[in-house]
């Protein structure tokens, strides 16, 4: 009799456990009303990897056969910090304005006779004013993906064009630039804020080369900005 009761109790317990396991787990949305807001703001912190797309003069080896053989850009790391301003346009579209301060570095190398290499480093403090359109997917509980694209105006606060020590810099970059940008990212909704890692590529559309009469400047026909950003947004 005792054995029958024990077996029956174990069977009932097993059935209850099976029912509890069979019930689906319901995940709760964090900040469910967040995307209904017309405006929201945040902080954008990122790493910038910058270089220059260089086009040497076509007749470089003919004009400078014994002094300069070639020029190239070496990409350098930097840091960016901005204020995120977002306006909701629809369920899938946002408009973004992200004023940003970026500390960037660009390095040029010039090949000289005898295997020598001359280097010039550009330290830039860029005030950036980008405007983006953001297209976002349907929210899956606390996650969504998005793509972002737009244009950006930048002004180099450290440009040596017209500076008092301009003669010390044989190659100079113009301070004004206009760039096209494209990227993608992911939104993660936590209990207190939205976290968004983002990858973005930037193409400069203006020629930054400031022509002068020295050997190094004469070897360059055009220079344009190229940058890759890895950003982390907290909204």
N, C-alpha and C positions, 0 to 999 in steps of 0.2 A: 504493500500500500504506500509506504513511504517512497519507494522507488518510482511508482506511478506518479505521485505528486511532484517529485523532483523533475521528472521528464516533462510533465505538463507545464510546470513553471518555466523551464528552460525553453520550451517551444513557444510559449507566449512572449517571453523576453526576446527571442530571436525574431518573431514576427514584428514586434514593435520597432526593433532596431532596423529591420529591413524597410519598414514604412518610412522611418525617419531618413534613411539613406536615399530612398526613392524620391523624396520631396526635392524639387529643384531649388538650387541656391539663387536667391534674388539679390543682385548687387544694387546698392543704393547710389543714385547720382549725387555727386558732390556739387554744391553750388548750382542747383537746377535752374535758377532764374538768371544766372550770370549772362547768358547770351541774349537775353531780352533787353539788356540795357542799351540805350542809344550810344553812350560814350563810356569808355573805360581807359585807364592809363596804367603804365607800368615802367619797369626799368629794363634796359637792354644792355647786357654785358657780353663782350665778344673778343675773339682773337682774329686779327687781320693778317693775311699773308699777301704781301704786295710786291709787284714787279712792274717792269715797263716793256711794252712791245716796241722794239726799236727797228726802224728802217734806215740803214746806212745809206749814204749817197751812192748812186749806181756805179760811179766810176771811182770808188774809194781806192782800189789798188793802183789805178792809173795816176790819180792826182797825188797820192801820198805813198809812193812805192817804198820809200826808205825810212819812213817815220811811223806809219800806223797801218796795221794789217786788218784789224777788225774790232768790233765793239759788241758787247752783250750785257744783258741785265741779269743780276743774281737776285732772286726773290728773298725777301727779308720778313721776319715776323713783326707784328705790332699789336696794339690793344685799342679797343673802342668801347665807349660808354655813351648811351643815349637815353632819351625819354620817349617812351612809346605812347602815342595818342591814337586811339582807334575809334572810328565811327561806324556803326552798324548800318549797312545799306539794305540788306535783305537777309534771309535765312542762310544764304551761302556766300554773300559778298560783303566785304568790309573795305573801308578806305583808311589808310594809315599815313600818319606824318610822324617821322622819327628824327628830330634834330639830334645829331651825334657829334661827339668829339673823338677823333681818331688820331692816335700817335703811330705814324707809319715811317718806315725806312725803306729806301731803295738804293741799290748798289750797282754801279756801272764799272765794267772792266774793259780796258783798252789794250789790245795786243800790240806790243812794240817789237822792233828788231831784236834778235838775240834771245828770244823767249821771255823778254821782260813783260810785265803786266802792270799797268797803272790803274789804280782804283779811286773812284770818287763816290762817297756816300752822301745820300740826301736824307736828312732828318726832317720830317714834315709833321706839322700840327694842323690837321684838317678839320675845319668846321663844315659839317655835312648836313644837307637839308633834303632828305629823300621823301618822295611821295609814292606810295604803293597801293595797288589793288590786291586784296587777298581773297582767293577763292577757297572755301573750306568745304570739306565733305560732311556727310551726316554724322552727328555725334553718336558714338557707340559707348554708351554709359559714361565713362570718364576719359574718353580718348577720341581724337579725330586727327586727320591729316589735312594739310593745306599746301597750296602753291602761292607764291607771291611774286609780283613783278611791277616794275615802275621805272622812274627816272630820278636822278639825284644831281643836285648842284653842290660843288665843293669849292671851298676857298682855303688855300694854303697860307696859314698865318706865319709860316716860317720861310716863305719864298725869298730867295736872295736877289730877285730882280729888283733893282733900284735900292738895294740895301747899302749901308755904309761900307761893309766889308765885301762887296760884290766881286772885287778884283781877285779875291782869294778863292773863288769858285769858277773854274773855267767852263763848267757846264751848269746851266740853270734851268729850272722848271718854271713855267708860267704858273701864276697862282690860281687861275680860274679853270674849272673843268666841269663838263657835263657828262654823266655816265648813265648807261642802261643797266638794270639789275634784274636778276631772275634767281629764284630760290624755292626751296620747299622746307617744310617743317612738320612738327607734330605737337598737338596740344594735349597736355595731361592735366586733368582737373583734380586738385587735391581738396582737402577740407577747408583750406584757408586762402589759397591762391591758385592761379593757373600757371603751369610751368611749360615752356615751349622751347626745345632745342631747334636750331634752324641752320641750314647751310645755304649760302648765297654767293653768287658769282657776279662780279662787276666788270663792265667793259667801258673804258673811257672813249668818248667820241671826238674829243678835241685834241689837237696837236699841242703838247706841253713844251716842245722844244723852243727855247729862247735863243735865236741865232746870234752868234758873236764871231769875231774874226780869228779866234785862236784855233790851234790844231784840232783839239778835241771836239769843239762845237762844230767846226766845219765838216767833220766826218759824219755827222748825223743829219738825216733828212727829216725824220719825224719820230716822235715818241708819244705813246699813249698808255694810259694807266690800265693795269690788270690787277684785280684783287679778289681773293677768296676769303669769305667771312664764315666763321663758326660762332654763332651767337646763342645766348641763353636769355630768354625773356621771362620776367616775373611780373605777372599782371594780377 
